[in-house]
Amino acid sequence: MADGYEMTPDRELVVHFMRDPEAGIKDEDFWAVYCLADGFGPDLPPEMLAEINGGYDWSHVRDSSPEAWTRMAAYLREHGYGLPGNGGPKTGR
């Protein structure tokens, strides 16, 4: 991974859906996961996140705490997202 962080299963899942525009994540799920990140600081309201760099900055996700990575991955799993596997990519319900 280019940013030098250890690629854990949680990071792999989040990176797949947050970095690849072709990954198939729904817009509302993308935004929900982005709001769970804490790279710009914990508990920033969605309104403030929407104002920073046009509403998306990878560093907000990339620089998140391990706890935030766990939250983001848990959200994706709970909403039916998984990495491509034998049956191909899985997307949200």
N, CA, C and O atoms as a CHARMM CRD file, in Angstrom:
* protein
*
  372
    1    1 MET  N      0.85200  -1.18200   0.00000 PROA 1      0.00000
    2    1 MET  CA     0.00000   0.00000   0.00000 PROA 1      0.00000
    3    1 MET  C      0.89200   1.23700   0.00000 PROA 1      0.00000
    4    1 MET  O      1.87300   1.29400   0.74200 PROA 1      0.00000
    5    2 ALA  N      0.56400   2.20500  -0.81000 PROA 2      0.00000
    6    2 ALA  CA     1.42900   3.35500  -1.02600 PROA 2      0.00000
    7    2 ALA  C      1.61100   4.22000   0.21200 PROA 2      0.00000
    8    2 ALA  O      2.66200   4.84500   0.35700 PROA 2      0.00000
    9    3 ASP  N      0.63600   4.28200   1.10900 PROA 3      0.00000
   10    3 ASP  CA     0.77300   5.17200   2.25900 PROA 3      0.00000
   11    3 ASP  C      1.60100   4.56100   3.38800 PROA 3      0.00000
   12    3 ASP  O      1.83500   5.23600   4.39000 PROA 3      0.00000
   13    4 GLY  N      2.05200   3.31600   3.26700 PROA 4      0.00000
   14    4 GLY  CA     2.95600   2.70500   4.21300 PROA 4      0.00000
   15    4 GLY  C      2.31300   2.10900   5.44900 PROA 4      0.00000
   16    4 GLY  O      3.03100   1.66100   6.34400 PROA 4      0.00000
   17    5 TYR  N      1.02100   2.08500   5.53600 PROA 5      0.00000
   18    5 TYR  CA     0.33900   1.49400   6.67900 PROA 5      0.00000
   19    5 TYR  C      0.21300  -0.01300   6.49300 PROA 5      0.00000
   20    5 TYR  O      0.16600  -0.50700   5.36700 PROA 5      0.00000
   21    6 GLU  N      0.15900  -0.74000   7.61300 PROA 6      0.00000
   22    6 GLU  CA    -0.03600  -2.18100   7.55100 PROA 6      0.00000
   23    6 GLU  C     -1.42900  -2.48200   6.99800 PROA 6      0.00000
   24    6 GLU  O     -2.42200  -1.91500   7.45200 PROA 6      0.00000
   25    7 MET  N     -1.48900  -3.36800   6.02800 PROA 7      0.00000
   26    7 MET  CA    -2.76300  -3.71500   5.41700 PROA 7      0.00000
   27    7 MET  C     -3.42500  -4.82600   6.22900 PROA 7      0.00000
   28    7 MET  O     -3.06700  -5.99700   6.10500 PROA 7      0.00000
   29    8 THR  N     -4.37500  -4.45200   7.04300 PROA 8      0.00000
   30    8 THR  CA    -5.15300  -5.40500   7.83200 PROA 8      0.00000
   31    8 THR  C     -6.40800  -5.75300   7.03900 PROA 8      0.00000
   32    8 THR  O     -6.70200  -5.08700   6.04700 PROA 8      0.00000
   33    9 PRO  N     -7.15200  -6.77500   7.44600 PROA 9      0.00000
   34    9 PRO  CA    -8.41300  -7.06800   6.75500 PROA 9      0.00000
   35    9 PRO  C     -9.38900  -5.87700   6.78300 PROA 9      0.00000
   36    9 PRO  O    -10.08200  -5.62800   5.79700 PROA 9      0.00000
   37   10 ASP  N     -9.44500  -5.15100   7.89500 PROA 10     0.00000
   38   10 ASP  CA   -10.32100  -3.97500   7.95500 PROA 10     0.00000
   39   10 ASP  C     -9.87600  -2.91400   6.96500 PROA 10     0.00000
   40   10 ASP  O    -10.69300  -2.36300   6.22700 PROA 10     0.00000
   41   11 ARG  N     -8.57500  -2.62600   6.94800 PROA 11     0.00000
   42   11 ARG  CA    -8.05800  -1.60800   6.01600 PROA 11     0.00000
   43   11 ARG  C     -8.27700  -2.04100   4.56700 PROA 11     0.00000
   44   11 ARG  O     -8.66300  -1.22800   3.72800 PROA 11     0.00000
   45   12 GLU  N     -8.03500  -3.30300   4.27700 PROA 12     0.00000
   46   12 GLU  CA    -8.20800  -3.79400   2.90900 PROA 12     0.00000
   47   12 GLU  C     -9.64300  -3.58000   2.43200 PROA 12     0.00000
   48   12 GLU  O     -9.86900  -3.14500   1.30300 PROA 12     0.00000
   49   13 LEU  N    -10.60800  -3.88600   3.29300 PROA 13     0.00000
   50   13 LEU  CA   -12.01300  -3.70900   2.93000 PROA 13     0.00000
   51   13 LEU  C    -12.35100  -2.23900   2.70800 PROA 13     0.00000
   52   13 LEU  O    -12.97200  -1.88200   1.70700 PROA 13     0.00000
   53   14 VAL  N    -11.93900  -1.39500   3.64200 PROA 14     0.00000
   54   14 VAL  CA   -12.24100   0.03800   3.53600 PROA 14     0.00000
   55   14 VAL  C    -11.54700   0.64800   2.32200 PROA 14     0.00000
   56   14 VAL  O    -12.17000   1.39600   1.56800 PROA 14     0.00000
   57   15 VAL  N    -10.28400   0.34300   2.12700 PROA 15     0.00000
   58   15 VAL  CA    -9.54700   0.88500   0.97900 PROA 15     0.00000
   59   15 VAL  C    -10.22600   0.47200  -0.31800 PROA 15     0.00000
   60   15 VAL  O    -10.37500   1.28200  -1.23300 PROA 15     0.00000
   61   16 HSD  N    -10.63500  -0.78400  -0.39700 PROA 16     0.00000
   62   16 HSD  CA   -11.27900  -1.26100  -1.62100 PROA 16     0.00000
   63   16 HSD  C    -12.49300  -0.39500  -1.98500 PROA 16     0.00000
   64   16 HSD  O    -12.63900   0.01200  -3.13800 PROA 16     0.00000
   65   17 PHE  N    -13.34000  -0.12000  -1.02900 PROA 17     0.00000
   66   17 PHE  CA   -14.57400   0.59800  -1.34000 PROA 17     0.00000
   67   17 PHE  C    -14.43100   2.11700  -1.30900 PROA 17     0.00000
   68   17 PHE  O    -15.23200   2.81800  -1.92700 PROA 17     0.00000
   69   18 MET  N    -13.43900   2.63400  -0.61100 PROA 18     0.00000
   70   18 MET  CA   -13.29800   4.09200  -0.51500 PROA 18     0.00000
   71   18 MET  C    -12.31600   4.66800  -1.52900 PROA 18     0.00000
   72   18 MET  O    -12.29400   5.88200  -1.73400 PROA 18     0.00000
   73   19 ARG  N    -11.50400   3.82800  -2.16700 PROA 19     0.00000
   74   19 ARG  CA   -10.52500   4.32500  -3.13500 PROA 19     0.00000
   75   19 ARG  C    -10.87600   3.96900  -4.57400 PROA 19     0.00000
   76   19 ARG  O    -10.39900   4.61700  -5.50600 PROA 19     0.00000
   77   20 ASP  N    -11.69900   2.95200  -4.76500 PROA 20     0.00000
   78   20 ASP  CA   -11.98400   2.47300  -6.11700 PROA 20     0.00000
   79   20 ASP  C    -13.37800   2.90800  -6.54600 PROA 20     0.00000
   80   20 ASP  O    -14.36800   2.38200  -6.03700 PROA 20     0.00000
   81   21 PRO  N    -13.47700   3.85600  -7.47100 PROA 21     0.00000
   82   21 PRO  CA   -14.79200   4.31800  -7.90300 PROA 21     0.00000
   83   21 PRO  C    -15.63400   3.23000  -8.55700 PROA 21     0.00000
   84   21 PRO  O    -16.85200   3.36800  -8.66500 PROA 21     0.00000
   85   22 GLU  N    -14.99700   2.15700  -8.99300 PROA 22     0.00000
   86   22 GLU  CA   -15.70400   1.05100  -9.63600 PROA 22     0.00000
   87   22 GLU  C    -16.09600  -0.04700  -8.64300 PROA 22     0.00000
   88   22 GLU  O    -16.62000  -1.08100  -9.05600 PROA 22     0.00000
   89   23 ALA  N    -15.85700   0.15300  -7.35900 PROA 23     0.00000
   90   23 ALA  CA   -16.08000  -0.90200  -6.36500 PROA 23     0.00000
   91   23 ALA  C    -17.55900  -1.17800  -6.10700 PROA 23     0.00000
   92   23 ALA  O    -17.90300  -2.24800  -5.60300 PROA 23     0.00000
   93   24 GLY  N    -18.42200  -0.25400  -6.43500 PROA 24     0.00000
   94   24 GLY  CA   -19.84600  -0.51200  -6.32300 PROA 24     0.00000
   95   24 GLY  C    -20.49600  -0.10700  -5.01800 PROA 24     0.00000
   96   24 GLY  O    -21.56200  -0.62300  -4.68300 PROA 24     0.00000
   97   25 ILE  N    -19.88400   0.80500  -4.26600 PROA 25     0.00000
   98   25 ILE  CA   -20.50400   1.25700  -3.03000 PROA 25     0.00000
   99   25 ILE  C    -21.56000   2.32200  -3.34600 PROA 25     0.00000
  100   25 ILE  O    -21.34800   3.19100  -4.19300 PROA 25     0.00000
  101   26 LYS  N    -22.68100   2.24000  -2.66100 PROA 26     0.00000
  102   26 LYS  CA   -23.73600   3.23200  -2.83000 PROA 26     0.00000
  103   26 LYS  C    -23.27500   4.56200  -2.23800 PROA 26     0.00000
  104   26 LYS  O    -22.51100   4.58800  -1.27300 PROA 26     0.00000
  105   27 ASP  N    -23.74400   5.66200  -2.82000 PROA 27     0.00000
  106   27 ASP  CA   -23.33700   6.99400  -2.36200 PROA 27     0.00000
  107   27 ASP  C    -23.61900   7.20000  -0.87500 PROA 27     0.00000
  108   27 ASP  O    -22.77500   7.72800  -0.15100 PROA 27     0.00000
  109   28 GLU  N    -24.79400   6.78600  -0.42000 PROA 28     0.00000
  110   28 GLU  CA   -25.14000   7.00900   0.99200 PROA 28     0.00000
  111   28 GLU  C    -24.25400   6.18000   1.92500 PROA 28     0.00000
  112   28 GLU  O    -23.94900   6.61600   3.03500 PROA 28     0.00000
  113   29 ASP  N    -23.84100   4.98900   1.48300 PROA 29     0.00000
  114   29 ASP  CA   -22.93700   4.18000   2.29800 PROA 29     0.00000
  115   29 ASP  C    -21.52200   4.74600   2.27200 PROA 29     0.00000
  116   29 ASP  O    -20.82300   4.73100   3.28500 PROA 29     0.00000
  117   30 PHE  N    -21.10500   5.24400   1.11800 PROA 30     0.00000
  118   30 PHE  CA   -19.79800   5.88900   1.01800 PROA 30     0.00000
  119   30 PHE  C    -19.71600   7.04200   2.01200 PROA 30     0.00000
  120   30 PHE  O    -18.73800   7.16400   2.75000 PROA 30     0.00000
  121   31 TRP  N    -20.73700   7.88200   2.03100 PROA 31     0.00000
  122   31 TRP  CA   -20.73900   9.04400   2.92400 PROA 31     0.00000
  123   31 TRP  C    -20.79500   8.60900   4.38900 PROA 31     0.00000
  124   31 TRP  O    -20.12900   9.21100   5.23200 PROA 31     0.00000
  125   32 ALA  N    -21.56500   7.59100   4.69900 PROA 32     0.00000
  126   32 ALA  CA   -21.65000   7.09800   6.08200 PROA 32     0.00000
  127   32 ALA  C    -20.28600   6.59700   6.55000 PROA 32     0.00000
  128   32 ALA  O    -19.87500   6.88400   7.67500 PROA 32     0.00000
  129   33 VAL  N    -19.58600   5.85400   5.70400 PROA 33     0.00000
  130   33 VAL  CA   -18.25800   5.35100   6.06500 PROA 33     0.00000
  131   33 VAL  C    -17.29000   6.51800   6.22200 PROA 33     0.00000
  132   33 VAL  O    -16.50200   6.54900   7.16700 PROA 33     0.00000
  133   34 TYR  N    -17.34500   7.47000   5.30700 PROA 34     0.00000
  134   34 TYR  CA   -16.46300   8.64000   5.38100 PROA 34     0.00000
  135   34 TYR  C    -16.66200   9.38900   6.69300 PROA 34     0.00000
  136   34 TYR  O    -15.69700   9.86500   7.29200 PROA 34     0.00000
  137   35 CYS  N    -17.89800   9.49400   7.13400 PROA 35     0.00000
  138   35 CYS  CA   -18.19200  10.19600   8.38500 PROA 35     0.00000
  139   35 CYS  C    -17.72500   9.42500   9.61900 PROA 35     0.00000
  140   35 CYS  O    -17.60200  10.00800  10.69600 PROA 35     0.00000
  141   36 LEU  N    -17.46400   8.13300   9.47800 PROA 36     0.00000
  142   36 LEU  CA   -16.93400   7.33300  10.58800 PROA 36     0.00000
  143   36 LEU  C    -15.42200   7.47800  10.73000 PROA 36     0.00000
  144   36 LEU  O    -14.86000   7.12200  11.76600 PROA 36     0.00000
  145   37 ALA  N    -14.76700   7.99300   9.70600 PROA 37     0.00000
  146   37 ALA  CA   -13.32200   8.22100   9.76100 PROA 37     0.00000
  147   37 ALA  C    -13.03200   9.36200  10.74200 PROA 37     0.00000
  148   37 ALA  O    -13.90700  10.17600  11.03800 PROA 37     0.00000
  149   38 ASP  N    -11.79800   9.40700  11.23900 PROA 38     0.00000
  150   38 ASP  CA   -11.45900  10.47100  12.18100 PROA 38     0.00000
  151   38 ASP  C    -10.09400  11.09800  11.90000 PROA 38     0.00000
  152   38 ASP  O     -9.44400  11.62600  12.80300 PROA 38     0.00000
  153   39 GLY  N     -9.67500  11.03400  10.65400 PROA 39     0.00000
  154   39 GLY  CA    -8.38000  11.59000  10.27800 PROA 39     0.00000
  155   39 GLY  C     -8.26800  13.08800  10.44600 PROA 39     0.00000
  156   39 GLY  O     -7.16700  13.59600  10.65900 PROA 39     0.00000
  157   40 PHE  N     -9.36500  13.80900  10.35600 PROA 40     0.00000
  158   40 PHE  CA    -9.36600  15.25800  10.57600 PROA 40     0.00000
  159   40 PHE  C     -9.69200  15.58900  12.02500 PROA 40     0.00000
  160   40 PHE  O     -9.75700  16.76100  12.39500 PROA 40     0.00000
  161   41 GLY  N     -9.89300  14.57800  12.83700 PROA 41     0.00000
  162   41 GLY  CA   -10.25500  14.76800  14.23700 PROA 41     0.00000
  163   41 GLY  C    -11.53600  14.01600  14.52600 PROA 41     0.00000
  164   41 GLY  O    -12.35900  13.79700  13.63700 PROA 41     0.00000
  165   42 PRO  N    -11.69600  13.62100  15.78300 PROA 42     0.00000
  166   42 PRO  CA   -12.89500  12.85700  16.13800 PROA 42     0.00000
  167   42 PRO  C    -14.14800  13.72400  16.16900 PROA 42     0.00000
  168   42 PRO  O    -14.09700  14.91600  16.47200 PROA 42     0.00000
  169   43 ASP  N    -15.25400  13.10100  15.85300 PROA 43     0.00000
  170   43 ASP  CA   -16.57600  13.70800  16.02500 PROA 43     0.00000
  171   43 ASP  C    -16.82400  14.99100  15.24400 PROA 43     0.00000
  172   43 ASP  O    -17.56500  15.86100  15.70000 PROA 43     0.00000
  173   44 LEU  N    -16.20400  15.11600  14.05800 PROA 44     0.00000
  174   44 LEU  CA   -16.53000  16.26500  13.21500 PROA 44     0.00000
  175   44 LEU  C    -17.91600  16.03900  12.62100 PROA 44     0.00000
  176   44 LEU  O    -18.20900  14.94800  12.13100 PROA 44     0.00000
  177   45 PRO  N    -18.76400  17.04900  12.65700 PROA 45     0.00000
  178   45 PRO  CA   -20.10500  16.86300  12.09600 PROA 45     0.00000
  179   45 PRO  C    -20.05300  16.72000  10.57300 PROA 45     0.00000
  180   45 PRO  O    -19.17700  17.28900   9.92200 PROA 45     0.00000
  181   46 PRO  N    -20.99200  15.96000  10.01100 PROA 46     0.00000
  182   46 PRO  CA   -21.02100  15.77600   8.55100 PROA 46     0.00000
  183   46 PRO  C    -21.02400  17.09300   7.78700 PROA 46     0.00000
  184   46 PRO  O    -20.44000  17.17900   6.70700 PROA 46     0.00000
  185   47 GLU  N    -21.66500  18.11100   8.32600 PROA 47     0.00000
  186   47 GLU  CA   -21.71100  19.41100   7.63900 PROA 47     0.00000
  187   47 GLU  C    -20.31300  19.99200   7.46700 PROA 47     0.00000
  188   47 GLU  O    -19.99500  20.57200   6.42800 PROA 47     0.00000
  189   48 MET  N    -19.48800  19.83300   8.48600 PROA 48     0.00000
  190   48 MET  CA   -18.12300  20.34500   8.39700 PROA 48     0.00000
  191   48 MET  C    -17.30300  19.49300   7.42800 PROA 48     0.00000
  192   48 MET  O    -16.53500  20.03000   6.63000 PROA 48     0.00000
  193   49 LEU  N    -17.46200  18.16700   7.49200 PROA 49     0.00000
  194   49 LEU  CA   -16.74800  17.30000   6.55900 PROA 49     0.00000
  195   49 LEU  C    -17.10900  17.61900   5.11500 PROA 49     0.00000
  196   49 LEU  O    -16.25500  17.55300   4.23100 PROA 49     0.00000
  197   50 ALA  N    -18.36000  17.96000   4.87300 PROA 50     0.00000
  198   50 ALA  CA   -18.81300  18.27500   3.51700 PROA 50     0.00000
  199   50 ALA  C    -18.16000  19.54000   2.97300 PROA 50     0.00000
  200   50 ALA  O    -18.07800  19.72200   1.75800 PROA 50     0.00000
  201   51 GLU  N    -17.69900  20.40800   3.85500 PROA 51     0.00000
  202   51 GLU  CA   -17.08000  21.67200   3.43500 PROA 51     0.00000
  203   51 GLU  C    -15.58300  21.53000   3.15400 PROA 51     0.00000
  204   51 GLU  O    -14.99800  22.39900   2.50900 PROA 51     0.00000
  205   52 ILE  N    -14.96200  20.46300   3.62300 PROA 52     0.00000
  206   52 ILE  CA   -13.51700  20.29100   3.47100 PROA 52     0.00000
  207   52 ILE  C    -13.22000  19.64200   2.12200 PROA 52     0.00000
  208   52 ILE  O    -13.67800  18.53300   1.84500 PROA 52     0.00000
  209   53 ASN  N    -12.46300  20.32600   1.29900 PROA 53     0.00000
  210   53 ASN  CA   -12.02800  19.80500  -0.01100 PROA 53     0.00000
  211   53 ASN  C    -13.17600  19.24100  -0.84000 PROA 53     0.00000
  212   53 ASN  O    -13.03700  18.18100  -1.45000 PROA 53     0.00000
  213   54 GLY  N    -14.27100  19.91600  -0.86700 PROA 54     0.00000
  214   54 GLY  CA   -15.40000  19.49900  -1.68900 PROA 54     0.00000
  215   54 GLY  C    -16.11500  18.26300  -1.18500 PROA 54     0.00000
  216   54 GLY  O    -16.85600  17.63500  -1.94200 PROA 54     0.00000
  217   55 GLY  N    -15.91700  17.89600   0.06900 PROA 55     0.00000
  218   55 GLY  CA   -16.63700  16.77400   0.65000 PROA 55     0.00000
  219   55 GLY  C    -15.89700  15.44800   0.64500 PROA 55     0.00000
  220   55 GLY  O    -16.43900  14.44000   1.09500 PROA 55     0.00000
  221   56 TYR  N    -14.65100  15.43000   0.13700 PROA 56     0.00000
  222   56 TYR  CA   -13.88900  14.18100   0.19200 PROA 56     0.00000
  223   56 TYR  C    -12.40600  14.49500   0.16300 PROA 56     0.00000
  224   56 TYR  O    -11.92700  15.27900  -0.65600 PROA 56     0.00000
  225   57 ASP  N    -11.69500  13.86100   1.08000 PROA 57     0.00000
  226   57 ASP  CA   -10.24000  13.95200   1.12000 PROA 57     0.00000
  227   57 ASP  C     -9.74500  12.61400   1.66400 PROA 57     0.00000
  228   57 ASP  O    -10.02900  12.26400   2.81000 PROA 57     0.00000
  229   58 TRP  N     -9.00600  11.86900   0.84500 PROA 58     0.00000
  230   58 TRP  CA    -8.55300  10.54000   1.23400 PROA 58     0.00000
  231   58 TRP  C     -7.79800  10.56400   2.55700 PROA 58     0.00000
  232   58 TRP  O     -7.86300   9.59600   3.31400 PROA 58     0.00000
  233   59 SER  N     -7.08400  11.64600   2.85100 PROA 59     0.00000
  234   59 SER  CA    -6.29600  11.68700   4.08300 PROA 59     0.00000
  235   59 SER  C     -7.17900  11.58800   5.32800 PROA 59     0.00000
  236   59 SER  O     -6.71100  11.14000   6.37500 PROA 59     0.00000
  237   60 HSD  N     -8.42600  11.99200   5.23500 PROA 60     0.00000
  238   60 HSD  CA    -9.35000  11.85400   6.37400 PROA 60     0.00000
  239   60 HSD  C     -9.57000  10.38300   6.70400 PROA 60     0.00000
  240   60 HSD  O     -9.67300  10.01600   7.87500 PROA 60     0.00000
  241   61 VAL  N     -9.64100   9.54900   5.68900 PROA 61     0.00000
  242   61 VAL  CA    -9.77700   8.10500   5.89100 PROA 61     0.00000
  243   61 VAL  C     -8.40500   7.51600   6.22900 PROA 61     0.00000
  244   61 VAL  O     -8.25800   6.80900   7.22600 PROA 61     0.00000
  245   62 ARG  N     -7.42600   7.80100   5.41600 PROA 62     0.00000
  246   62 ARG  CA    -6.08300   7.22200   5.55900 PROA 62     0.00000
  247   62 ARG  C     -5.48900   7.45100   6.94800 PROA 62     0.00000
  248   62 ARG  O     -4.87400   6.54800   7.51600 PROA 62     0.00000
  249   63 ASP  N     -5.66600   8.63500   7.48800 PROA 63     0.00000
  250   63 ASP  CA    -5.04200   8.99400   8.75600 PROA 63     0.00000
  251   63 ASP  C     -5.91900   8.68900   9.96700 PROA 63     0.00000
  252   63 ASP  O     -5.65400   9.17900  11.06500 PROA 63     0.00000
  253   64 SER  N     -6.93400   7.90400   9.77700 PROA 64     0.00000
  254   64 SER  CA    -7.84000   7.56400  10.87800 PROA 64     0.00000
  255   64 SER  C     -7.17400   6.64300  11.89500 PROA 64     0.00000
  256   64 SER  O     -6.20800   5.94100  11.59900 PROA 64     0.00000
  257   65 SER  N     -7.72300   6.67300  13.09100 PROA 65     0.00000
  258   65 SER  CA    -7.24600   5.81200  14.17400 PROA 65     0.00000
  259   65 SER  C     -7.61500   4.35300  13.88200 PROA 65     0.00000
  260   65 SER  O     -8.50500   4.08800  13.07400 PROA 65     0.00000
  261   66 PRO  N     -6.93600   3.41500  14.53600 PROA 66     0.00000
  262   66 PRO  CA    -7.31100   2.00400  14.36800 PROA 66     0.00000
  263   66 PRO  C     -8.77600   1.75200  14.72100 PROA 66     0.00000
  264   66 PRO  O     -9.43700   0.92800  14.08900 PROA 66     0.00000
  265   67 GLU  N     -9.27500   2.45300  15.71900 PROA 67     0.00000
  266   67 GLU  CA   -10.68200   2.28900  16.10700 PROA 67     0.00000
  267   67 GLU  C    -11.61800   2.73200  14.98600 PROA 67     0.00000
  268   67 GLU  O    -12.65000   2.10300  14.75300 PROA 67     0.00000
  269   68 ALA  N    -11.26200   3.80700  14.29600 PROA 68     0.00000
  270   68 ALA  CA   -12.09000   4.27600  13.18600 PROA 68     0.00000
  271   68 ALA  C    -12.06400   3.28100  12.02900 PROA 68     0.00000
  272   68 ALA  O    -13.08900   3.04700  11.38900 PROA 68     0.00000
  273   69 TRP  N    -10.89600   2.69300  11.75600 PROA 69     0.00000
  274   69 TRP  CA   -10.81900   1.67200  10.70200 PROA 69     0.00000
  275   69 TRP  C    -11.74300   0.50400  11.03100 PROA 69     0.00000
  276   69 TRP  O    -12.40800  -0.04200  10.15200 PROA 69     0.00000
  277   70 THR  N    -11.77400   0.13300  12.30000 PROA 70     0.00000
  278   70 THR  CA   -12.65700  -0.95400  12.73800 PROA 70     0.00000
  279   70 THR  C    -14.11400  -0.56600  12.53800 PROA 70     0.00000
  280   70 THR  O    -14.90600  -1.37700  12.05700 PROA 70     0.00000
  281   71 ARG  N    -14.48200   0.66000  12.89800 PROA 71     0.00000
  282   71 ARG  CA   -15.86400   1.13800  12.72500 PROA 71     0.00000
  283   71 ARG  C    -16.25400   1.16900  11.24700 PROA 71     0.00000
  284   71 ARG  O    -17.34200   0.73000  10.87600 PROA 71     0.00000
  285   72 MET  N    -15.36200   1.68800  10.41300 PROA 72     0.00000
  286   72 MET  CA   -15.66300   1.78500   8.98100 PROA 72     0.00000
  287   72 MET  C    -15.86300   0.39400   8.37700 PROA 72     0.00000
  288   72 MET  O    -16.81200   0.16800   7.62700 PROA 72     0.00000
  289   73 ALA  N    -14.96900  -0.52800   8.70700 PROA 73     0.00000
  290   73 ALA  CA   -15.08100  -1.88800   8.17500 PROA 73     0.00000
  291   73 ALA  C    -16.33800  -2.57700   8.69700 PROA 73     0.00000
  292   73 ALA  O    -17.01100  -3.28900   7.95200 PROA 73     0.00000
  293   74 ALA  N    -16.65500  -2.36800   9.97000 PROA 74     0.00000
  294   74 ALA  CA   -17.85800  -2.97900  10.54200 PROA 74     0.00000
  295   74 ALA  C    -19.10300  -2.47600   9.82400 PROA 74     0.00000
  296   74 ALA  O    -20.01100  -3.25600   9.53800 PROA 74     0.00000
  297   75 TYR  N    -19.15500  -1.17800   9.53100 PROA 75     0.00000
  298   75 TYR  CA   -20.29400  -0.62500   8.79600 PROA 75     0.00000
  299   75 TYR  C    -20.41800  -1.31800   7.44100 PROA 75     0.00000
  300   75 TYR  O    -21.50600  -1.74800   7.06000 PROA 75     0.00000
  301   76 LEU  N    -19.31200  -1.42400   6.71900 PROA 76     0.00000
  302   76 LEU  CA   -19.36100  -2.05400   5.39800 PROA 76     0.00000
  303   76 LEU  C    -19.86600  -3.48600   5.49000 PROA 76     0.00000
  304   76 LEU  O    -20.72900  -3.89600   4.71400 PROA 76     0.00000
  305   77 ARG  N    -19.33200  -4.24100   6.42900 PROA 77     0.00000
  306   77 ARG  CA   -19.76000  -5.63800   6.57700 PROA 77     0.00000
  307   77 ARG  C    -21.23600  -5.72200   6.94500 PROA 77     0.00000
  308   77 ARG  O    -21.96800  -6.55400   6.40900 PROA 77     0.00000
  309   78 GLU  N    -21.67400  -4.85800   7.86300 PROA 78     0.00000
  310   78 GLU  CA   -23.08300  -4.86700   8.29400 PROA 78     0.00000
  311   78 GLU  C    -24.03600  -4.52000   7.15500 PROA 78     0.00000
  312   78 GLU  O    -25.20500  -4.90400   7.18000 PROA 78     0.00000
  313   79 HSD  N    -23.53900  -3.79900   6.16300 PROA 79     0.00000
  314   79 HSD  CA   -24.37600  -3.39700   5.03300 PROA 79     0.00000
  315   79 HSD  C    -24.13200  -4.24500   3.79400 PROA 79     0.00000
  316   79 HSD  O    -24.49900  -3.86100   2.68300 PROA 79     0.00000
  317   80 GLY  N    -23.50600  -5.40700   3.99400 PROA 80     0.00000
  318   80 GLY  CA   -23.39100  -6.38600   2.92100 PROA 80     0.00000
  319   80 GLY  C    -22.22700  -6.22300   1.98100 PROA 80     0.00000
  320   80 GLY  O    -22.20200  -6.85700   0.92600 PROA 80     0.00000
  321   81 TYR  N    -21.25700  -5.39300   2.32300 PROA 81     0.00000
  322   81 TYR  CA   -20.09500  -5.20600   1.45800 PROA 81     0.00000
  323   81 TYR  C    -18.99500  -6.18700   1.84800 PROA 81     0.00000
  324   81 TYR  O    -18.72800  -6.40700   3.02900 PROA 81     0.00000
  325   82 GLY  N    -18.37100  -6.76300   0.84300 PROA 82     0.00000
  326   82 GLY  CA   -17.24700  -7.66600   1.06700 PROA 82     0.00000
  327   82 GLY  C    -16.28100  -7.54900  -0.08200 PROA 82     0.00000
  328   82 GLY  O    -16.60100  -6.97400  -1.12200 PROA 82     0.00000
  329   83 LEU  N    -15.10800  -8.09000   0.10700 PROA 83     0.00000
  330   83 LEU  CA   -14.09600  -8.05100  -0.94900 PROA 83     0.00000
  331   83 LEU  C    -14.43800  -9.04900  -2.04700 PROA 83     0.00000
  332   83 LEU  O    -15.12200 -10.04300  -1.80000 PROA 83     0.00000
  333   84 PRO  N    -13.96600  -8.78600  -3.24800 PROA 84     0.00000
  334   84 PRO  CA   -14.18800  -9.75300  -4.32600 PROA 84     0.00000
  335   84 PRO  C    -13.65000 -11.12100  -3.91300 PROA 84     0.00000
  336   84 PRO  O    -12.60100 -11.23100  -3.27800 PROA 84     0.00000
  337   85 GLY  N    -14.37600 -12.13400  -4.28100 PROA 85     0.00000
  338   85 GLY  CA   -13.95800 -13.49300  -3.93800 PROA 85     0.00000
  339   85 GLY  C    -14.39800 -14.45000  -5.02400 PROA 85     0.00000
  340   85 GLY  O    -14.47300 -14.08600  -6.19700 PROA 85     0.00000
  341   86 ASN  N    -14.68200 -15.64800  -4.63400 PROA 86     0.00000
  342   86 ASN  CA   -15.06900 -16.67400  -5.59700 PROA 86     0.00000
  343   86 ASN  C    -16.29800 -16.26600  -6.40400 PROA 86     0.00000
  344   86 ASN  O    -16.38400 -16.56400  -7.59600 PROA 86     0.00000
  345   87 GLY  N    -17.24500 -15.58800  -5.76600 PROA 87     0.00000
  346   87 GLY  CA   -18.46300 -15.19700  -6.45300 PROA 87     0.00000
  347   87 GLY  C    -18.40900 -13.79800  -7.02900 PROA 87     0.00000
  348   87 GLY  O    -19.43600 -13.26900  -7.45500 PROA 87     0.00000
  349   88 GLY  N    -17.23400 -13.18600  -7.05400 PROA 88     0.00000
  350   88 GLY  CA   -17.11300 -11.82300  -7.56500 PROA 88     0.00000
  351   88 GLY  C    -17.37200 -10.81400  -6.46800 PROA 88     0.00000
  352   88 GLY  O    -17.64000 -11.18800  -5.32700 PROA 88     0.00000
  353   89 PRO  N    -17.29500  -9.53300  -6.80600 PROA 89     0.00000
  354   89 PRO  CA   -17.46400  -8.49900  -5.78600 PROA 89     0.00000
  355   89 PRO  C    -18.87000  -8.49100  -5.23200 PROA 89     0.00000
  356   89 PRO  O    -19.84100  -8.72400  -5.95300 PROA 89     0.00000
  357   90 LYS  N    -18.96700  -8.22400  -3.95700 PROA 90     0.00000
  358   90 LYS  CA   -20.26500  -8.08100  -3.30700 PROA 90     0.00000
  359   90 LYS  C    -20.47900  -6.60100  -3.06200 PROA 90     0.00000
  360   90 LYS  O    -19.55300  -5.88500  -2.68000 PROA 90     0.00000
  361   91 THR  N    -21.68500  -6.15200  -3.28200 PROA 91     0.00000
  362   91 THR  CA   -21.99400  -4.75000  -3.02000 PROA 91     0.00000
  363   91 THR  C    -23.11600  -4.67800  -2.01700 PROA 91     0.00000
  364   91 THR  O    -23.68700  -5.69700  -1.62500 PROA 91     0.00000
  365   92 GLY  N    -23.42900  -3.46400  -1.60400 PROA 92     0.00000
  366   92 GLY  CA   -24.45700  -3.27500  -0.58400 PROA 92     0.00000
  367   92 GLY  C    -25.80500  -3.79900  -1.00900 PROA 92     0.00000
  368   92 GLY  O    -26.07400  -4.00900  -2.19200 PROA 92     0.00000
  369   93 ARG  N    -26.64700  -4.00700  -0.01100 PROA 93     0.00000
  370   93 ARG  CA   -27.98300  -4.54600  -0.23600 PROA 93     0.00000
  371   93 ARG  C    -28.84500  -3.61100  -1.04500 PROA 93     0.00000
  372   93 ARG  O    -30.00400  -3.92300  -1.32100 PROA 93     0.00000
